[in-house]
Amino acid sequence: MAPLRNARATSAGGVVHRPVDGHHEIILVHRRSPHLWALPKGTPDAGETVLETALREVREESGIEVEAEDPLGAITYYFVRDRTRYHKTVHFFLMRPVGGATELHDHEFDEVRWFQLEEALEVMTHATERDVVQRASVRLAERGEAAAREPGQVAGEGARS
């Protein structure tokens, strides 16, 4: 048997959040087969930056128009497809919705839904993506504390990068 070829792959996506009744909700995308609850993400088109990819893929997969707030770092993993071992890096951003609707999601997923952070962590398929959501949760909590210390400031103001 011939040895596997090696290749690299890159994707980008986001943790889209919104405040609801004192807690945060995030968007997850769902596929029935193979069963999956995940963060929206995808591969770059020619000439796109990682951020441009993340914004486009989140919009396409979730139906939600978003703005990026903060980078959340990347995850890496390996997978094999067609005799090639891929080393994949997925870059994530904290994002807020600015329009659209989950019903406008593309055909790639069966369902797009908002979850409370805690519930999202329970249903998500991949541990590496749960780690990204944990990072987002910490970032959102830090913003909440900063807003509490600075009266009149809206949580998240000045947090753009």
Phi, psi and omega per residue, in radians:
M1 nan 2.328 -3.127
A2 -1.222 2.555 3.113
P3 -1.176 2.746 3.104
L4 -1.228 2.519 2.967
R5 -1.407 2.757 3.086
N6 -1.963 2.510 3.111
A7 -2.642 2.813 3.069
R8 -1.950 2.601 3.086
A9 -2.413 2.595 -3.136
T10 -2.279 2.489 3.027
S11 -2.458 2.964 3.081
A12 -2.646 2.603 -3.133
G13 -2.846 -2.803 -3.057
G14 -2.697 2.826 2.964
V15 -1.818 1.788 -3.134
V16 -1.540 2.170 -3.065
H17 -2.200 2.724 3.007
R18 -2.597 2.512 3.069
P19 -1.416 2.374 3.086
V20 -2.476 2.034 3.058
D21 0.856 0.823 3.047
G22 1.453 0.078 3.064
H23 -2.367 3.074 3.140
H24 -1.946 2.508 2.997
E25 -2.008 2.639 3.064
I26 -2.266 2.802 3.126
I27 -1.636 2.368 2.962
L28 -2.178 2.628 3.072
V29 -1.887 2.549 -3.021
H30 -2.227 2.418 3.032
R31 -2.216 2.357 3.137
R32 -1.310 -0.689 -3.067
S33 -2.463 2.031 -0.148
P34 -1.220 2.568 -3.065
H35 -0.993 2.295 -3.070
L36 -2.778 2.319 2.853
W37 -2.108 2.123 -3.009
A38 -2.604 3.007 3.001
L39 -1.393 2.547 3.071
P40 -1.198 2.348 -3.114
K41 -2.917 2.884 3.099
G42 -3.055 -3.061 -3.017
T43 -1.623 2.635 -3.103
P44 -1.239 2.564 2.907
D45 -1.450 2.806 -3.124
A46 -0.934 2.240 3.067
G47 1.470 -0.082 -3.139
E48 -1.357 2.530 2.958
T49 -1.375 2.930 3.093
V50 -1.048 -0.752 3.141
L51 -1.137 -0.762 3.102
E52 -1.051 -0.704 3.093
T53 -1.072 -0.832 -3.114
A54 -1.036 -0.809 -3.128
L55 -1.088 -0.783 -3.127
R56 -1.167 -0.837 -3.084
E57 -1.121 -0.714 3.108
V58 -1.095 -0.759 3.119
R59 -1.075 -0.817 -3.104
E60 -1.150 -0.830 -3.021
E61 -1.347 -0.517 -3.077
S62 -1.829 -0.375 -3.040
G63 1.458 -0.025 -3.068
I64 -1.772 2.260 3.001
E65 -1.358 2.342 -3.051
V66 -2.334 2.809 2.936
E67 -2.099 2.444 3.102
A68 -1.401 2.437 3.111
E69 -1.892 -0.933 -3.076
D70 -2.524 2.545 2.957
P71 -1.243 2.508 3.118
L72 -1.971 0.176 -3.128
G73 1.529 -2.943 -3.065
A74 -2.319 2.782 2.977
I75 -2.040 2.708 3.080
T76 -2.318 2.582 3.069
Y77 -2.797 2.980 3.135
Y78 -2.051 2.561 2.980
F79 -2.616 2.791 -3.134
V80 -2.053 2.322 3.066
R81 -2.549 2.247 3.080
D82 0.885 0.915 3.068
R83 1.133 0.351 3.080
T84 -2.172 2.275 3.053
R85 -1.651 2.069 -3.133
Y86 -1.734 2.384 2.942
H87 -1.800 1.889 -3.018
K88 -1.843 2.407 3.029
T89 -2.079 2.252 3.122
V90 -2.103 2.083 -3.134
H91 -1.627 2.377 -3.123
F92 -2.166 2.632 3.108
F93 -2.281 2.547 2.965
L94 -1.362 2.298 -3.029
M95 -2.357 2.678 3.044
R96 -2.128 2.547 -3.141
P97 -1.307 2.491 3.083
V98 -2.266 0.066 3.124
G99 2.919 -3.007 3.127
G100 1.432 -3.008 3.138
A101 -2.755 2.551 -3.097
T102 -1.059 -0.463 3.130
E103 -1.146 -0.267 -3.106
L104 -1.561 0.152 -3.114
H105 -1.129 2.756 -3.097
D106 -1.356 3.137 -3.069
H107 -1.269 -0.187 -3.034
E108 -1.152 -0.434 -3.109
F109 -2.190 2.658 -3.135
D110 -1.444 -0.490 -3.061
E111 -2.676 2.574 3.009
V112 -2.259 2.288 -3.040
R113 -2.543 2.568 3.006
W114 -1.466 2.378 3.086
F115 -2.249 2.555 2.909
Q116 -1.084 2.563 -3.084
L117 -0.861 -0.839 -3.074
E118 -1.087 -0.742 3.132
E119 -1.179 -0.687 3.109
A120 -1.007 -0.781 -3.131
L121 -1.065 -0.540 3.139
E122 -1.318 -0.601 -3.039
V123 -1.648 -0.289 -3.067
M124 -1.075 2.460 -3.063
T125 -1.331 -0.739 -2.992
H126 -1.826 2.233 3.133
A127 -1.059 -0.629 -3.119
T128 -1.121 -0.636 3.094
E129 -1.287 -0.572 3.039
R130 -1.049 -0.657 3.092
D131 -1.061 -0.699 3.122
V132 -1.127 -0.734 3.121
V133 -1.145 -0.632 3.060
Q134 -1.078 -0.746 3.089
R135 -1.058 -0.748 3.117
A136 -1.094 -0.718 3.140
S137 -1.072 -0.750 3.098
V138 -1.097 -0.785 3.138
R139 -1.052 -0.768 3.131
L140 -1.151 -0.679 3.104
A141 -1.131 -0.722 3.108
E142 -1.074 -0.698 3.107
R143 -1.103 -0.733 3.125
G144 -1.074 -0.716 3.109
E145 -1.168 -0.701 3.136
A146 -1.123 -0.705 3.138
A147 -1.159 -0.619 3.134
A148 -1.179 -0.549 -3.136
R149 -1.387 -0.409 -3.055
E150 -2.071 1.545 -3.107
P151 -0.957 2.449 3.103
G152 1.568 -0.232 3.130
Q153 -1.605 2.332 3.090
V154 -1.383 2.399 3.124
A155 -0.970 2.281 3.096
G156 1.687 -0.193 3.101
E157 -1.095 2.420 3.104
G158 1.319 0.099 -3.072
A159 -1.586 0.061 -3.116
R160 -1.247 2.609 3.056
S161 -2.262 nan nan
